[in-house]
């Protein structure tokens, strides 16, 4: 289960003084890099397989948002909102001098991608929006609110894997124990007491529990801001966050888009599915 170390660790500072982390998978510098943004409770480890596929042909950066993974926890929990993550990403782009890039955003990471399109669209060369859109289903948001921010720990990795399986069986019905163990090692870390704990600040739940804070008002203009860009919309067939109707409406408004629905999967696809891998390659082929 050991992960091959094929990246270097990078750090940058937020405007409010947090030391934030990203994984840097080295790649060619003659094409725009791919920058990956994870979901609400997730971290850069989610993109290990994607980065392994794309690098070294392309440089890949996988970000830990504030309060996740190896990034510092915020002093003010109300900064755990998309507009602050947007500011953090803009600081990273400035720090690294990145003029153009392809964004890959899962769930919350997709919301940040959409905001980037609206505020700094010239830098966005293309985008993958993974199981997220300008309208989020209330039922899915309510489900997430039931577990986010609840501190749990496990004595062994197998205990953690079984807990992940119990809570996500409907999302990935085809998973076996090895898949659940792999997922657990992305969600959890070993703390100083030797306990296996969730790898994020429990306080990220505080603003998320306030209805409306998971996004900003009308997000459809952020979709319109990507009309001239190649966009891949990925949806899990069983998703309770991105409805089929919203995904189809997004595709209709984006002339350069492709919509891929992953059969039998909920929120969210892993981006390792064969049909998604092929679609990502098609998108990247359009980005010079």
C-alpha positions as CSV (number, residue, x, y, z in Angstrom):
1,X,0.0,0.0,0.0
2,X,3.0,2.3,0.0
3,X,2.9,5.2,-2.4
4,X,5.8,5.8,-4.6
5,X,7.3,9.2,-3.9
6,X,7.3,10.9,-7.4
7,X,6.7,14.5,-6.3
8,X,8.3,17.3,-4.3
9,X,6.5,19.3,-1.6
10,X,5.9,22.9,-2.2
11,X,4.6,25.6,0.2
12,X,3.2,29.1,-0.1
13,X,1.7,31.7,2.2
14,X,-1.8,33.0,2.2
15,X,-2.7,36.6,2.7
16,X,-3.6,36.0,6.3
17,X,-0.3,34.3,7.1
18,X,-1.1,30.5,6.7
19,X,1.6,28.2,5.3
20,X,-0.1,26.2,2.6
21,X,1.0,23.0,0.9
22,X,1.0,21.5,-2.6
23,X,2.5,18.4,-4.2
24,X,4.6,19.3,-7.3
25,X,4.9,16.5,-9.9
26,X,7.6,17.7,-12.3
27,X,6.7,17.8,-16.0
28,X,7.3,19.6,-19.3
29,X,7.3,23.3,-19.2
30,X,6.1,23.9,-22.7
31,X,2.5,23.2,-21.9
32,X,0.2,24.7,-19.2
33,X,0.5,22.8,-15.9
34,X,-2.5,20.9,-14.4
35,X,-3.6,22.2,-11.0
36,X,-5.8,19.9,-8.9
37,X,-8.2,21.1,-6.2
38,X,-9.8,18.5,-3.9
39,X,-13.2,18.2,-2.3
40,X,-14.4,19.5,1.1
41,X,-12.8,17.0,3.4
42,X,-10.2,15.7,1.0
43,X,-6.6,16.5,0.2
44,X,-3.8,16.3,-2.4
45,X,-3.5,12.6,-2.0
46,X,-6.7,12.1,-4.0
47,X,-4.8,13.0,-7.2
48,X,-1.9,10.6,-6.9
49,X,-3.0,8.4,-9.7
50,X,-4.0,11.3,-12.0
51,X,-0.6,12.9,-11.5
52,X,1.2,9.6,-12.1
53,X,-0.6,9.3,-15.5
54,X,0.0,12.9,-16.6
55,X,3.6,13.6,-15.3
56,X,6.2,14.0,-16.6
57,X,4.5,14.9,-19.9
58,X,2.8,17.7,-17.9
59,X,3.6,19.3,-14.6
60,X,0.9,18.6,-12.1
61,X,0.3,20.5,-8.8
62,X,-2.1,19.0,-6.2
63,X,-3.2,21.5,-3.6
64,X,-4.1,21.0,0.0
65,X,-6.6,23.7,0.8
66,X,-6.2,25.5,4.2
67,X,-7.2,23.2,7.0
68,X,-6.4,20.0,5.1
69,X,-3.5,17.6,4.7
70,X,-0.2,19.4,5.2
71,X,-1.6,22.9,5.0
72,X,-2.0,25.0,8.2
73,X,-5.3,25.2,10.0
74,X,-7.0,28.6,9.9
75,X,-7.3,30.7,13.1
76,X,-10.7,31.9,11.9
77,X,-13.0,29.0,10.9
78,X,-15.2,31.3,9.0
79,X,-12.4,31.6,6.4
80,X,-13.2,28.1,5.3
81,X,-15.3,29.3,2.4
82,X,-14.8,29.2,-1.4
83,X,-13.9,32.9,-1.7
84,X,-11.0,32.5,0.7
85,X,-9.8,29.3,-1.1
86,X,-10.0,31.4,-4.3
87,X,-7.7,34.0,-2.7
88,X,-5.3,31.3,-1.6
89,X,-5.1,29.8,-5.1
90,X,-4.5,33.2,-6.6
91,X,-1.6,33.7,-4.2
92,X,-0.2,30.4,-5.3
93,X,-0.4,31.4,-9.0
94,X,1.4,34.6,-8.3
95,X,4.0,32.9,-6.2
96,X,4.8,30.4,-8.9
97,X,4.4,32.8,-11.8
98,X,1.8,30.6,-13.5
99,X,0.2,32.4,-16.5
100,X,-2.0,29.6,-17.8
101,X,-3.1,26.3,-16.4
102,X,-5.7,23.5,-16.6
103,X,-7.8,23.2,-13.5
104,X,-9.1,19.9,-12.2
105,X,-11.7,20.4,-9.4
106,X,-13.7,17.8,-7.5
107,X,-16.8,19.1,-5.6
108,X,-15.5,22.1,-3.6
109,X,-12.5,22.2,-5.8
110,X,-14.8,22.6,-8.8
111,X,-16.5,25.5,-7.1
112,X,-13.1,27.2,-6.7
113,X,-12.4,26.4,-10.4
114,X,-15.6,28.1,-11.4
115,X,-14.8,31.2,-9.3
116,X,-11.3,31.3,-11.0
117,X,-13.0,31.3,-14.4
118,X,-15.1,34.3,-13.4
119,X,-12.3,36.3,-11.7
120,X,-9.1,35.4,-13.6
121,X,-10.4,33.6,-16.7
122,X,-7.4,34.5,-18.9
123,X,-5.3,32.1,-16.8
124,X,-7.7,29.2,-17.2
125,X,-6.7,27.2,-20.3
126,X,-9.3,24.4,-19.6
127,X,-11.1,22.7,-16.8
128,X,-12.4,19.4,-15.4
129,X,-15.4,19.9,-13.2
130,X,-15.9,16.7,-11.2
131,X,-19.4,16.1,-9.9
132,X,-20.2,19.7,-9.2
133,X,-22.0,22.6,-10.8
134,X,-23.6,26.0,-10.2
135,X,-26.6,24.3,-8.6
136,X,-26.0,21.8,-5.8
137,X,-28.7,19.3,-4.7
138,X,-30.1,20.1,-1.2
139,X,-30.3,16.4,-0.3
140,X,-26.6,15.8,-1.0
141,X,-25.6,18.9,1.0
142,X,-27.7,17.7,3.9
143,X,-26.0,14.3,3.8
144,X,-22.6,15.9,3.9
145,X,-23.6,18.1,6.8
146,X,-24.4,14.9,8.8
147,X,-20.7,13.8,8.9
148,X,-18.4,16.7,8.1
149,X,-16.6,18.0,11.2
150,X,-17.3,15.0,13.4
151,X,-14.0,13.8,14.9
152,X,-13.5,10.0,14.7
153,X,-10.5,7.8,15.2
154,X,-9.6,4.2,14.6
155,X,-6.9,1.9,16.2
156,X,-5.9,0.3,12.9
157,X,-6.0,1.0,9.2
158,X,-8.4,-2.0,8.7
159,X,-10.8,-0.4,11.2
160,X,-10.6,2.8,9.2
161,X,-11.2,1.0,5.9
162,X,-14.3,-0.7,7.3
163,X,-15.7,2.6,8.6
164,X,-15.1,4.2,5.2
165,X,-16.8,1.2,3.5
166,X,-19.8,1.4,5.8
167,X,-20.4,5.1,5.0
168,X,-19.6,5.0,1.3
169,X,-21.0,1.7,0.1
170,X,-23.7,3.4,-1.9
171,X,-21.2,5.7,-3.6
172,X,-18.8,3.0,-4.8
173,X,-20.8,-0.3,-4.8
174,X,-18.1,-2.1,-6.7
175,X,-15.3,-1.5,-4.2
176,X,-13.5,-4.3,-2.3
177,X,-11.5,-4.1,0.9
178,X,-8.3,-3.1,-0.9
179,X,-10.1,-0.1,-2.5
180,X,-11.5,0.9,0.9
181,X,-8.1,0.7,2.5
182,X,-6.6,2.9,-0.3
183,X,-9.4,5.4,0.3
184,X,-8.9,5.4,4.0
185,X,-5.2,6.2,3.6
186,X,-6.2,9.3,1.7
187,X,-8.9,10.4,4.2
188,X,-7.0,9.7,7.4
189,X,-3.5,10.2,8.9
190,X,-1.7,8.9,12.0
191,X,-1.6,11.5,14.8
192,X,1.1,11.9,17.5
193,X,-0.8,9.5,19.7
194,X,-0.7,6.8,17.1
195,X,-4.4,7.1,16.4
196,X,-5.8,7.1,12.9
197,X,-7.8,10.4,12.5
198,X,-9.4,12.3,9.7
199,X,-6.9,14.6,8.0
200,X,-8.6,17.9,8.2
201,X,-9.6,20.6,10.7
202,X,-12.9,19.7,12.2
203,X,-13.8,23.4,12.2
204,X,-14.2,23.4,8.4
205,X,-17.8,22.3,9.2
206,X,-18.7,25.6,11.0
207,X,-19.3,27.8,7.9
208,X,-20.5,24.8,5.8
209,X,-23.3,24.2,8.3
210,X,-24.7,27.6,7.5
211,X,-27.0,27.2,4.4
212,X,-25.6,29.1,1.4
213,X,-22.0,29.2,2.6
214,X,-21.1,26.2,0.5
215,X,-21.2,28.4,-2.6
216,X,-21.8,32.1,-3.4
217,X,-25.1,33.4,-4.8
218,X,-25.7,32.8,-8.5
219,X,-22.9,30.6,-9.9
220,X,-24.2,30.3,-13.4
221,X,-22.2,33.3,-14.6
222,X,-19.1,31.4,-13.7
223,X,-20.1,28.7,-16.2
224,X,-20.7,31.3,-18.9
225,X,-17.2,32.6,-18.2
226,X,-15.9,29.3,-19.5
227,X,-17.7,29.3,-22.8
228,X,-14.6,29.7,-24.9
229,X,-12.6,27.0,-23.0
230,X,-12.5,23.2,-23.2
231,X,-14.4,21.9,-20.2
232,X,-14.9,18.3,-19.1
233,X,-18.0,17.8,-16.9
234,X,-17.8,14.5,-15.0
235,X,-20.9,13.2,-13.1
236,X,-21.5,10.1,-11.1
237,X,-24.7,8.4,-12.2
238,X,-25.8,8.1,-8.6
239,X,-24.6,11.6,-7.5
240,X,-26.8,13.4,-5.0
241,X,-24.8,16.7,-5.5
242,X,-24.9,17.2,-9.3
243,X,-28.2,16.3,-10.9
244,X,-28.4,15.0,-14.4
245,X,-30.5,18.0,-15.4
246,X,-27.9,20.5,-14.1
247,X,-25.0,18.7,-15.8
248,X,-26.9,18.7,-19.1
249,X,-27.7,22.4,-18.7
250,X,-24.0,23.1,-18.1
251,X,-23.0,21.2,-21.2
252,X,-25.6,23.0,-23.3
253,X,-24.1,26.4,-22.2
254,X,-20.5,25.4,-22.8
255,X,-19.8,24.9,-26.6
256,X,-16.4,23.3,-26.0
257,X,-17.5,21.0,-23.3
258,X,-17.9,17.2,-23.0
259,X,-20.2,15.5,-20.4
260,X,-19.1,12.1,-19.1
261,X,-21.4,10.2,-16.7
262,X,-19.8,7.4,-14.7
263,X,-22.2,4.5,-14.4
264,X,-23.0,3.1,-10.9
265,X,-21.0,5.7,-9.0
266,X,-22.1,8.4,-6.6
267,X,-20.4,11.6,-5.4
268,X,-17.8,11.7,-6.6
269,X,-16.0,9.8,-9.4
270,X,-12.3,9.2,-8.7
271,X,-11.2,10.3,-12.2
272,X,-9.4,7.0,-12.6
273,X,-12.4,5.4,-14.4
274,X,-11.4,4.5,-18.0
275,X,-14.0,6.7,-19.7
276,X,-12.8,9.7,-17.6
277,X,-9.1,9.0,-18.2
278,X,-9.8,9.0,-22.0
279,X,-11.9,12.2,-21.7
280,X,-9.2,14.0,-19.8
281,X,-6.7,13.1,-22.5
282,X,-9.0,14.5,-25.1
283,X,-9.3,17.7,-23.1
284,X,-5.6,18.1,-22.7
285,X,-5.0,17.5,-26.4
286,X,-7.0,20.7,-27.0
287,X,-4.7,22.8,-24.7
288,X,-1.6,24.1,-26.3
